[in-house]
Amino acid sequence: LLRKVLPRNHVVLAQVPLARFISVPTTHPHTEWLRRVGRLSPDLLVCDGASRVVAAIDIVGADSRTERSRERRARVARV
C-alpha cells in the first residue's frame, strides 16, 4: 500500500538496523553510537532513487503498549 503512493523510484525496506543508515556525530566515538543503537530498527524505511533515507516508519500496534515497547520507540525516535 505504501509503495503505491510513493514515487516510482522510491524503495520500501523492512527492519533495517539504525546503525546502517544514521550519521554519527564526531563528538562521540563510532563504537559508542553502535552500543547506543544496538539492534534497534524502524519497521519500515523509505529510500529515494539514490538510496537516501526519506523516512523511517515505526508502526505502533496493539502489542506496543507495554512499558518496554514505549521505551524502545522513544530510543528509536531520539536516534
Secondary structure, 3 states (H helix, E strand, C coil): CHHHHCCCCCEEEECCCHHHCCCCCCCCCHHHHHHHHCCCCCCEEEECCCCCEEEEECCCCHHHHCHHHHHHHHHHHHC
